[in-house]
Amino acid sequence: MKLPGQDAIARQADEHLVTHRVKLPRRVVERPLRQVAKRLAMALAVLVGTAFIVYADSGGYHDDSDGRVDLLDAFYYATVTLSTTGYGDITPVSDAARFTNIFVITPLRVLFLIILVGTTLEVLTERTREEWRLNRWRSNLREHTVVIGFGTKGRSAIHTVCATGLKKEQVVVVDPSERAIESATASGYTGIVGDATRSEVLLRAETQKARQIIIATQRDDTAVLVTLTARQLNRAAKIVAAVREEENAPLLRQSGADVVITSASAAGRLLGLSVLSPSAGMVLEDLIQQGSGLDIVERPVIKDEVGRGPREIEDLVVSVVRGHRVLGFDDPSVGTLKPTDRVITIVRATPGTRVTPDTRPLPQD
């Protein structure tokens, strides 16, 4: 088996200073530093405006030191007044100055305090609010889907499972790239920044409580390590992994993957089919694109279909799932449909089309 970059993977496994964190999807807001800078600029504008208001009516104020108020004294008075320090060495003495203090300076003082106190409270409570959201997310997360890798394969896999009715809140993405996780959270998914070969990263994704795990890493050797780690944490989850080279598929199965998709071979077969029959290639591509055109879906047998043959029901049956076996529609052993069977059918995609999840327990090792 060829596992390129084994030395690099070994170095990554020995690295203990890996950073990983959970990023919940949220509304697009400004960065905290930008918010603080903006509010400080607003507070400074209020201060400057107040100083010029006082300087414009400098004759209505009295300074105990020299009796007159210049521009520096105006800024000094505005600073100590807006900050509620109030030394009293500069005071309004004229009626106009006192009128201005009542209806202009005092509202500006309140606005100044709101800007500064509001910024301080927001900065202090941001961490607490985020921790509260994170704890609530962890307590409510059950039977979710963990996707390792948010590249082309990972995004396509998420799009497909969400097209079947899975909510975005039930998808957790793990990827070592900060940019990839930012893209995932912007799309409404929860993201974990970190190396999925490490158990603590998968624990942050609540992998031990997940129903299904999709492994769509860029390298086959990484997929093997992730599969081993994920299977150790969760013995019951359905693990679907993608590999580039077909010769690495058996190792993925030995590592604990229930289904292994060979991306390079699958793409090659689709290319070959498209060369031989472009129309057939288009139909096959349409089938694997969930939610448009024709869809291939798995569903349980309904009551009216029990006792009938696969070709006798309304939907176009491709295969029959009986127990842990997948039988072709023309397999003689199928006979008639049973209440416990599931059928894989081709249907016209509609807004109500849904793939019913397989609820059968997986075999334990």
C-alpha positions as a printed Julia matrix, in Angstrom:
365×3 Matrix{Float64}:
   0.0     0.0     0.0
   1.28    3.45   -0.87
   0.89    6.03    1.85
   2.66    9.18    0.72
   4.06   11.53    3.35
   4.21    9.07    6.25
   7.07   11.02    7.82
   5.07   14.25    7.69
   2.07   12.56    9.3
   4.29   11.15   12.04
   5.62   14.61   12.78
   2.08   15.95   12.97
   1.05   13.18   15.35
   3.97   14.03   17.66
   3.17   17.73   17.66
   1.58   18.64   21.02
   0.98   22.31   20.42
  -1.92   21.9    18.02
  -4.59   24.56   18.44
  -8.22   23.67   18.01
 -11.41   25.47   18.88
 -15.12   25.38   18.2
 -16.62   28.1    16.02
 -20.41   28.26   16.1
 -22.3    29.78   13.17
 -23.35   33.34   13.92
 -24.45   36.56   12.31
 -21.84   38.55   10.48
 -20.64   41.23   12.91
 -17.69   43.54   13.1
 -14.56   42.41   14.84
 -14.33   43.44   18.55
 -11.26   45.64   18.02
 -13.0    47.47   15.2
 -16.09   47.99   17.39
 -13.96   49.36   20.25
 -12.06   51.67   17.88
 -15.31   52.95   16.39
 -16.8    53.69   19.8
 -13.64   55.39   21.03
 -13.78   57.57   17.92
 -17.4    58.43   18.73
 -16.46   59.3    22.32
 -13.6    61.49   21.08
 -15.98   63.27   18.69
 -18.36   63.98   21.58
 -15.44   65.32   23.64
 -14.22   67.61   20.84
 -17.74   68.84   20.14
 -18.28   69.67   23.8
 -14.98   71.53   24.01
 -15.85   73.73   21.03
 -19.31   74.43   22.46
 -17.67   75.67   25.69
 -15.01   77.66   23.8
 -17.66   79.34   21.65
 -19.2    80.73   24.85
 -15.95   81.14   26.78
 -17.14   84.48   28.16
 -19.86   82.7    30.12
 -17.35   80.61   32.08
 -14.97   81.54   34.9
 -11.58   79.96   35.55
 -10.35   80.24   39.16
  -6.71   80.34   38.0
  -6.72   83.35   35.64
 -10.37   84.26   35.22
 -10.58   83.52   31.48
 -11.2    80.35   29.46
  -9.08   79.61   26.38
  -9.2    76.6    24.01
  -7.07   74.41   26.3
  -9.32   75.31   29.24
 -12.34   74.39   27.13
 -10.92   70.91   26.4
 -10.0    70.54   30.08
 -13.52   71.48   31.17
 -15.09   69.11   28.6
 -12.88   66.22   29.76
 -13.53   66.56   33.5
 -17.23   67.24   32.9
 -17.95   64.35   30.56
 -16.01   61.94   32.78
 -18.05   63.21   35.77
 -14.84   64.17   37.6
 -15.92   67.81   38.05
 -13.13   69.64   39.89
 -15.14   72.87   39.9
 -12.23   75.14   38.99
 -13.99   76.14   35.75
 -17.68   76.91   36.18
 -20.48   78.39   34.07
 -21.44   81.78   35.45
 -23.67   83.29   32.76
 -27.26   82.27   32.16
 -26.46   81.21   28.59
 -23.62   78.97   29.75
 -25.79   77.36   32.4
 -28.6    76.88   29.87
 -26.11   75.17   27.54
 -24.91   72.9    30.37
 -28.47   71.83   31.13
 -29.64   71.08   27.61
 -26.42   70.29   25.74
 -23.48   69.39   28.01
 -25.47   67.07   30.29
 -26.95   64.99   27.4
 -23.48   64.82   25.88
 -22.13   63.59   29.24
 -24.75   60.81   29.29
 -23.96   59.87   25.68
 -20.24   59.81   26.46
 -20.76   57.44   29.4
 -23.09   55.19   27.39
 -20.49   54.82   24.65
 -17.62   53.95   27.0
 -19.56   51.82   29.5
 -21.42   50.02   26.72
 -18.16   49.13   25.01
 -16.65   47.88   28.26
 -19.66   45.74   29.12
 -19.81   44.28   25.61
 -16.13   43.33   25.66
 -16.42   41.8    29.15
 -19.55   39.78   28.37
 -18.56   38.56   24.9
 -16.54   35.63   26.27
 -19.24   34.65   28.76
 -21.93   34.76   26.07
 -19.83   32.62   23.73
 -19.16   30.05   26.47
 -22.87   29.88   27.23
 -23.7    29.27   23.54
 -21.02   26.61   23.35
 -22.28   24.75   26.44
 -25.87   24.88   25.19
 -24.74   23.58   21.78
 -22.91   20.65   23.38
 -25.85   19.71   25.61
 -28.34   19.74   22.71
 -26.19   18.0    20.11
 -27.25   14.39   19.47
 -27.29   12.04   16.47
 -25.5    14.61   14.33
 -23.22   14.33   11.31
 -19.49   15.02   11.55
 -17.72   15.95    8.31
 -13.93   15.77    8.27
 -12.59   18.08    5.58
 -14.38   21.02    3.98
 -12.89   20.76    0.52
 -14.76   19.97   -2.67
 -15.7    16.45   -1.48
 -16.75   17.58    1.96
 -18.9    20.44    0.71
 -20.59   18.2    -1.85
 -21.29   15.56    0.8
 -22.83   18.15    3.13
 -24.96   19.56    0.33
 -26.27   16.09   -0.44
 -27.17   15.11    3.13
 -28.76   18.51    3.78
 -30.86   18.09    0.63
 -32.44   15.05    2.3
 -33.76   17.16    5.18
 -30.8    17.22    7.6
 -30.69   20.56    9.41
 -27.53   22.66    9.27
 -27.47   22.71   13.07
 -26.88   18.94   12.95
 -23.68   19.23   10.88
 -20.23   19.73   12.45
 -17.26   20.39   10.17
 -13.66   19.65   11.19
 -10.8    21.08    9.16
  -7.25   22.28    9.99
  -7.7    25.36    7.78
  -8.97   28.52    9.44
 -10.25   29.79    6.11
 -12.2    26.57    5.44
 -13.89   26.75    8.85
 -14.77   30.41    8.32
 -16.43   29.38    5.06
 -18.3    26.57    6.87
 -19.59   28.81    9.66
 -20.61   31.46    7.12
 -22.76   28.73    5.51
 -24.45   27.99    8.84
 -22.47   24.95   10.02
 -20.56   24.56   13.26
 -16.82   24.38   12.64
 -13.87   22.93   14.54
 -10.4    24.21   13.66
  -7.9    21.41   14.25
  -6.26   18.17   13.16
  -8.91   15.43   13.05
  -6.29   12.71   13.61
  -6.15   13.84   17.25
  -8.83   12.49   19.55
  -9.28   15.75   21.48
 -10.3    17.51   18.28
 -12.91   14.86   17.46
 -14.15   15.01   21.06
 -14.77   18.72   20.64
 -16.92   17.82   17.65
 -18.88   15.45   19.94
 -17.95   12.57   17.65
 -18.76   10.08   20.4
 -22.44   11.11   20.07
 -22.55   11.35   16.27
 -24.77    9.15   14.13
 -22.65    9.32   11.0
 -19.15   10.48   10.13
 -18.04   11.56    6.67
 -14.28   11.54    6.08
 -13.32   13.65    3.07
  -9.67   14.48    3.68
  -7.22   15.39    0.94
  -4.8    12.51    1.69
  -5.38    8.77    2.02
  -2.99    8.35    4.96
  -4.81   11.08    6.86
  -8.12    9.35    6.14
  -6.76    6.12    7.65
  -5.67    7.85   10.88
  -8.94    9.76   11.18
 -10.97    6.58   10.64
  -9.04    4.73   13.34
  -9.48    7.59   15.81
 -13.17    8.09   15.03
 -13.95    4.38   15.33
 -12.26    4.24   18.73
 -14.44    7.1    19.97
 -17.7     5.84   18.47
 -18.27    2.12   17.83
 -21.83    2.56   16.53
 -21.55    5.47   14.09
 -21.73    4.89   10.36
 -18.39    5.96    8.89
 -18.14    6.8     5.19
 -14.66    7.62    3.9
 -13.25    8.76    0.57
  -9.84    7.71   -0.77
  -7.99    8.68   -3.91
  -6.28    5.35   -4.64
  -8.3     2.14   -4.88
  -5.5     0.08   -3.33
  -5.97    1.99   -0.06
  -9.68    1.14    0.24
  -9.15   -2.21    2.07
  -7.07   -0.46    4.73
  -9.88    2.04    5.3
 -12.32   -0.81    5.8
  -9.94   -2.53    8.22
  -9.62    0.75   10.11
 -13.38    0.84   10.72
 -15.01    2.51    7.73
 -18.4     1.06    6.8
 -18.34    2.45    3.26
 -15.3     3.5     1.23
 -15.63    5.58   -1.91
 -12.7     5.66   -4.32
 -12.9     9.16   -5.72
 -10.29    8.76   -8.45
 -11.78    5.51   -9.78
 -15.34    6.83   -9.57
 -14.39    9.96  -11.5
 -12.53    7.84  -14.04
 -15.51    5.55  -14.6
 -17.79    8.55  -15.04
 -15.36   10.0   -17.57
 -15.22    6.71  -19.45
 -18.99    6.37  -19.47
 -19.36    9.94  -20.72
 -16.99    9.16  -23.6
 -18.95    6.04  -24.59
 -22.34    7.64  -24.03
 -22.54   11.32  -23.1
 -26.25   10.99  -22.41
 -25.69    8.11  -19.98
 -22.99   10.14  -18.25
 -25.4    13.05  -17.86
 -28.08   10.79  -16.38
 -25.63    9.26  -13.91
 -24.35   12.68  -12.85
 -27.95   13.82  -12.39
 -28.65   10.82  -10.15
 -25.81   11.65   -7.77
 -26.87   15.29   -7.51
 -29.49   15.21   -4.77
 -32.49   17.48   -5.09
 -32.53   18.08   -8.85
 -33.74   16.08  -11.84
 -33.71   12.38  -10.97
 -32.82   11.23   -7.46
 -31.86    7.82   -6.18
 -33.37    7.29   -2.75
 -33.66    4.55   -0.15
 -36.94    4.15    1.71
 -38.84    1.51    3.68
 -41.46   -0.67    2.0
 -44.96    0.69    2.6
 -47.9    -1.47    3.6
 -49.51   -1.55    0.15
 -46.27   -2.84   -1.41
 -45.84   -5.87    0.89
 -46.27   -9.14   -0.99
 -45.65   -7.58   -4.41
 -42.61   -7.93   -6.63
 -40.1    -5.1    -7.1
 -41.4    -4.47  -10.63
 -45.03   -4.4    -9.49
 -44.83   -1.23   -7.41
 -45.17    2.3    -8.73
 -41.57    3.47   -8.18
 -38.66    2.27  -10.29
 -36.84   -0.14   -7.95
 -33.1    -0.61   -8.47
 -32.26   -2.79   -5.47
 -33.83   -4.31   -2.39
 -32.11   -4.05    1.01
 -32.92   -7.13    3.06
 -31.14   -7.47    6.37
 -27.51   -6.62    5.64
 -27.71   -7.67    1.99
 -28.3    -5.48   -1.04
 -30.09   -7.51   -3.73
 -30.74   -6.52   -7.33
 -34.32   -6.01   -8.42
 -34.02   -9.1   -10.64
 -32.41  -11.32   -8.02
 -34.51  -14.53   -7.77
 -34.01  -14.59   -4.01
 -35.96  -11.35   -3.61
 -39.31  -12.9    -4.48
 -41.88  -10.53   -3.03
 -41.29   -7.54   -0.8
 -41.42   -8.01    2.97
 -42.43   -5.46    5.66
 -38.84   -5.24    6.92
 -37.34   -4.61    3.47
 -36.07   -1.29    2.19
 -36.03   -0.38   -1.49
 -33.62    1.8    -3.45
 -35.62    3.62   -6.11
 -35.17    6.25   -8.8
 -37.69    9.07   -8.48
 -38.25   12.51   -9.93
 -36.84   15.09   -7.52
 -39.45   17.31   -5.87
 -39.26   19.73   -2.92
 -40.75   16.98   -0.76
 -38.34   14.25   -1.83
 -36.45   12.88    1.17
 -34.02   10.06    1.73
 -35.15    8.13    4.77
 -32.11    7.44    6.97
 -31.15    3.88    7.62
 -32.21    3.3    11.22
 -30.92   -0.25   11.55
 -28.13   -0.83   14.1
 -24.74   -1.48   12.58
 -23.04   -4.78   13.35
 -20.66   -4.57   16.29
 -17.1    -5.83   16.17
